[in-house]
Amino acid sequence: MIMLQLFLLLFSFNLQICLGDNEKTEGKMDTNYMNQQAYKSLFAAKRREHIETAEKILHLNDYAKQYKMVEILGETIFPAMKDSKEKLEKANYIPQSSPFPTDKNMQEALGVVLESIPFFGDVLLRLPDITKDVYKRHKKDWVPLFKWGMEFCQNSTFLFTGHHSTQLYLMSQEIGLIPEDPEYENPFRKSSEDPDIKIKLKTKSKKFKKGPKLRTRNEL
């Protein structure tokens, strides 16, 4: 009888420990989920701001100014992505399996990558010729980061679904990361058959030519 009572006492004690651990785990999961949901709302707001900015660059209707703005954007985005990449890799963050971080510094590093890639894509799809020219001139530093960032975003499936995923697919084709689908069409580019909208890219040593006025399309 005494042995049975001791067994029941120990069993009850161990059960309480297990239940307590489960509650802590569930609490942590709830916190991660809440942070993730909060970030998704913030991401949606950021995307609206980025698209608005890309549209403003598009409607400058001045090739030299557009070129300069795209260059400034890239020179801002890619160094920030490099720093964030180092932080995420140091923390062993894996987008497919790691929970959404609770640490503010990690959240910031994650946000830089998740927001910078589609922002660059907004400009790439609206001003493809200018953006690709700037991108190629910085290919040594930008190309590896861009490829890494694209893969990172594609694997962040909690966020990049639907039209966000579609944008990544369009970006990959536009910039040449993957072969173009036979039916691929940049929804922001006017038909190249129209002679009035063709652009001749100029190097920095030459005078910039005024670019085309492209149609405004709805958000992807």
Secondary structure, 3 states (H helix, E strand, C coil): CHHHHHHHHHHHHHHHHHHHHHHHHHHHHHHHHHHHHHHHHHHHHHHHHHHHHHHHHHCCCCHHHHHHHHHHHHHHHHHHHHHHHHHHHHCCCCCCCCCCCCCHHHHHHHHHHHHHHHHHHHHHHHCHHHHHHHHHHCHHHHHHHHHHHHHHHHHCCCCCCHHHHHHHHHHHHHHCCCCCCCCCCCCCCCCCCCHHHCCCCCCCCCCCCCCCCCCCCCCC
